[in-house]
Amino acid sequence: MSEIIVQTGIHRNTLRKIINEFKERKMSFSQVAELSDQALDELFNKPFEHVQSENLATLYTLFPEIDRQLKRKGVTKMLLWEEYRKKYPDGIGRSQFLFHFSQWKATKIPVMRQNHKAGDKLFIDFAGEKLAIMDKDTGKERPVEVFVAVLGASQLTYVEAVMTQRKEDFIPACENALHFFQGVPAAIVPDNLRSAVTKSDKYEPTINETFADFAEHYNTTILPARAYRPTDKAVVENTIKIVYTRIYAKLRDRIFNTIESLNEAISLPLEDHNSQIITGRNYSRMQHYENVEKAALLPLPHMRYEFKKQLYATVNKNGHVALSLDRHYYSVPFRFIGKKVKLMFTNYNVEIFYNYERIAIHKRLQSPFKYTTDKEHLPPAHRFVAELEPDKLLTIADDIHKDVRVYLTKILAQRQHPEHLNKVCLGILNLSKKYGNDRLVKACQRSVVFGIYNYRIVKKILESGLDINEDDESNAGPEMPPHDNIRGSDYYK
């Protein structure tokens, strides 16, 4: 027996048990040699048959109801054990209660082991427990949220305190995490918080529009965890528990007056956490990230995401819509007049959408009561007026006659607002549609003789027919037509 112990390393009592079993079975060596490893294990290693006590058997019948009660808010295992002992004073103790419930739970709800590929997923969530900053003036504490992001393969962790869970704070925190990791994963796995998911669904949840735009900018996908399925994001759930121990505990006696000072304090224990050797392994999260996951991440875009805000407004009759925040007006194509549109804007641009189609984009100007107009948005008639320029007007006049061009040149040289002068010239040119080019030329020539340069004198010459019934010039000079700016002979009597 001693030689067998030396060769196999089996304990003496175990060897004696195997020999006794062999003798009781009355099997030959050849029969034993033909058995498979599994058959040998079943033959010589009988499982210990544990007979449940009456108390334990009763407890197992209660576990389904205990499991249902644990899903209710505020119900804990400790509370249920206390209620169990009140009903069964001779029942088992707390530690055995917890042990057997865990054993029962494991047999009822198997958990699939998840293998995380490098660069595949980033798990994000907010910690249940909050930190706080203190107002210097009032001395009141304000609770703040704690955002946690964990890479699936390396479990490299990012932690940041933010004021709220709203998308204005949530999306910048996600962006800071990506820059902390120096790359972008193939997918981001959030919880079903409102800043990330507008409507939960087992198969195709609706992603918050701004968060989806953020994901598109970083060329990644949003894969929300299933509602009430913490196993879908077990990596970040477990990390949050570690964060409580390694970060929260170290900051428990410190007071912070700003969110910036709080995040600066978080960075030091966070660095220690990422650099600490993982239990049961010979490397840290940071080392595993550097060796395995960093190279698998997608590159960051050249520019950071421009956070977009949005509001709805109705297009005015003039084809413009107001960004109420700035009280500035932006044009849209005239066919959308009267329609309700969505404005999405950053610090630099304003995009206007109708039924998910972008119909206009403008550079954002924060000058109140001003208009930004794209001429392509105007109706053809309005566009022609808007595009009026002196050179264009003079070209049209030159096509009629050089004397018409000379006449318009005199008008454009006057000291009045350019827009007013352009309209005067356009009015004179439009007279050719009613009276013809030849009569317009003569009317302009007659106006030059009078030394008067405006729309009304040309129109009156044409209406009175002076361009047709022009008398030969006499010594007395030409007969003056009536005009508002010319005093008659009665004025001097």
Stockholm file with secondary structure:
# STOCKHOLM 1.0

chainA/1-493         MSEIIVQTGIHRNTLRKIINEFKERKMSFSQVAELSDQALDELFNKPFEHVQSENLATLYTLFPEIDRQLKRKGVTKMLLWEEYRKKYPDGIGRSQFLFHFSQWKATKIPVMRQNHKAGDKLFIDFAGEKLAIMDKDTGKERPVEVFVAVLGASQLTYVEAVMTQRKEDFIPACENALHFFQGVPAAIVPDNLRSAVTKSDKYEPTINETFADFAEHYNTTILPARAYRPTDKAVVENTIKIVYTRIYAKLRDRIFNTIESLNEAISLPLEDHNSQIITGRNYSRMQHYENVEKAALLPLPHMRYEFKKQLYATVNKNGHVALSLDRHYYSVPFRFIGKKVKLMFTNYNVEIFYNYERIAIHKRLQSPFKYTTDKEHLPPAHRFVAELEPDKLLTIADDIHKDVRVYLTKILAQRQHPEHLNKVCLGILNLSKKYGNDRLVKACQRSVVFGIYNYRIVKKILESGLDINEDDESNAGPEMPPHDNIRGSDYYK
#=GR chainA/1-493 SS CHHHHHHHCCCHHHHHHHHHHHHHHTCCHHHHHTSCHHHHHHHHCCCCCCCCCHHHHHHHHHHHHHHHHTTSTTCCHHHHHHHHHHHCTTSCCHHHHHHHHHHHHHHHSCCCCCCCCTTTEEEEEECSSCEEEECTTTCCEEEEEEEEEEETTTCCEEEEEESCSSHHHHHHHHHHHHHHHTSBCSEEECCSCTTTEEECCSSCCEECHHHHHHHHHTTCEECCCCTTCGGGGHHHHHHHHHHIIIIIHHHTTCCCSSHHHHHHHHHHHHHHHHHSBCTTSSSBHHHHIIIIIGGGSBCCCSSCCCCCEEEEEECCTTSEEEETTTTEEEECCGGGTTCEEEEEECSSEEEEEETTEEEEEEECCCCTTCEECCGGGSCHHHHHHHTCCHHHHHHHHHHHCHHHHHHHHHHHTSSSCHHHHHHHHHHHHHHHHHHCHHHHHHHHHHHHHHTCCSHHHHHHHHHHTTTTSCCCCCTTCCCCCCCTTSCCGGGGC
#=GC SS_cons         CHHHHHHHCCCHHHHHHHHHHHHHHTCCHHHHHTSCHHHHHHHHCCCCCCCCCHHHHHHHHHHHHHHHHTTSTTCCHHHHHHHHHHHCTTSCCHHHHHHHHHHHHHHHSCCCCCCCCTTTEEEEEECSSCEEEECTTTCCEEEEEEEEEEETTTCCEEEEEESCSSHHHHHHHHHHHHHHHTSBCSEEECCSCTTTEEECCSSCCEECHHHHHHHHHTTCEECCCCTTCGGGGHHHHHHHHHHIIIIIHHHTTCCCSSHHHHHHHHHHHHHHHHHSBCTTSSSBHHHHIIIIIGGGSBCCCSSCCCCCEEEEEECCTTSEEEETTTTEEEECCGGGTTCEEEEEECSSEEEEEETTEEEEEEECCCCTTCEECCGGGSCHHHHHHHTCCHHHHHHHHHHHCHHHHHHHHHHHTSSSCHHHHHHHHHHHHHHHHHHCHHHHHHHHHHHHHHTCCSHHHHHHHHHHTTTTSCCCCCTTCCCCCCCTTSCCGGGGC
//
